[in-house]
């Protein structure tokens, strides 16, 4: 997957997939998959894909590239939050966490 955002190319091929979250459930979005990536320069971004009912499809199509993926550049604090919720075992390895006690 390759996407240009603010004049920068975000490509999942040469970067590290840190964690992935997948959910299959009921409701408007039946499937959601989000991958958390980090570039060699330390920039974090997510790539998400959702399957939606007819009601949400127009919204998603406005925010997706031709493959159906949504790409979002995020801050390190958001990456930490993603890991703390979806991949706790990876948080200490990939982001700064404070030890208490």
C-alpha positions in Angstrom: 0.0 0.0 0.0 1.3 3.4 -1.0 -0.2 6.8 -0.3 1.0 10.4 -0.5 0.0 12.7 2.4 1.2 16.3 2.6 3.9 15.7 0.0 5.3 12.6 1.8 5.0 9.0 0.5 3.8 6.4 3.1 4.5 2.9 1.8 3.9 -0.2 3.9 6.5 -2.3 1.9 9.7 -1.0 3.4 8.5 -0.1 6.9 7.9 -2.2 10.0 4.4 -3.4 10.9 4.4 -3.0 14.7 1.0 -4.3 15.5 -2.4 -5.2 14.0 -5.9 -5.1 15.4 -8.8 -6.9 13.7 -12.4 -6.9 14.8 -15.4 -8.7 13.3 -18.7 -7.7 14.8 -22.2 -6.6 14.3 -23.6 -3.2 13.4 -22.7 -0.7 10.8 -19.1 -1.8 10.5 -18.9 -5.5 10.3 -15.1 -5.8 9.9 -12.3 -3.5 10.9 -8.6 -4.1 10.5 -5.9 -1.5 11.5 -2.2 -1.9 11.2 0.2 0.3 13.1 3.4 1.1 11.2 6.7 3.0 11.9 9.0 4.4 9.3 12.8 4.2 9.5 12.7 7.9 10.5 10.3 7.2 13.4 7.1 8.5 11.9 4.0 6.5 12.9 1.0 5.8 10.7 -2.0 3.5 10.6 -3.6 1.8 7.7 -7.2 0.7 8.2 -9.7 -1.1 6.3 -13.4 -1.5 7.1 -16.3 -3.2 5.5 -19.5 -1.2 6.0 -23.2 -1.3 5.3 -24.7 0.9 2.7 -25.2 3.7 5.2 -21.5 4.1 5.9 -20.1 3.2 2.5 -20.3 6.8 1.1 -18.3 8.1 4.1 -15.6 5.5 3.8 -15.3 5.9 0.0 -14.6 9.6 0.5 -11.7 8.8 2.8 -10.2 5.7 1.2 -7.7 5.2 -1.5 -8.4 3.0 -4.5 -7.6 -0.1 -2.5 -10.1 0.8 0.2 -7.4 1.5 2.8 -7.5 4.6 5.1 -4.1 6.0 5.9 -3.6 8.3 8.9 -0.3 9.8 10.2 -0.3 9.8 14.0 1.8 11.0 16.9 3.9 8.8 19.1 1.4 9.3 22.0 -1.4 7.9 19.7 0.9 4.9 18.8 1.5 4.3 22.5 -2.3 4.3 23.2 -2.9 2.0 20.3 -0.3 -0.5 21.7 -1.6 -0.2 25.2 -5.1 -1.1 24.1 -4.5 -3.6 21.3 -1.0 -5.0 21.9 0.1 -4.4 25.5 3.1 -6.9 25.2 4.6 -4.7 22.5 4.2 -1.3 24.2 7.5 -1.3 26.2 9.5 -2.5 23.2 8.3 0.2 20.7 7.3 3.3 22.6 8.5 5.1 25.7 6.5 4.1 28.8 7.1 5.2 32.3 7.7 2.7 35.0 5.8 3.4 38.2 6.7 1.6 41.5 
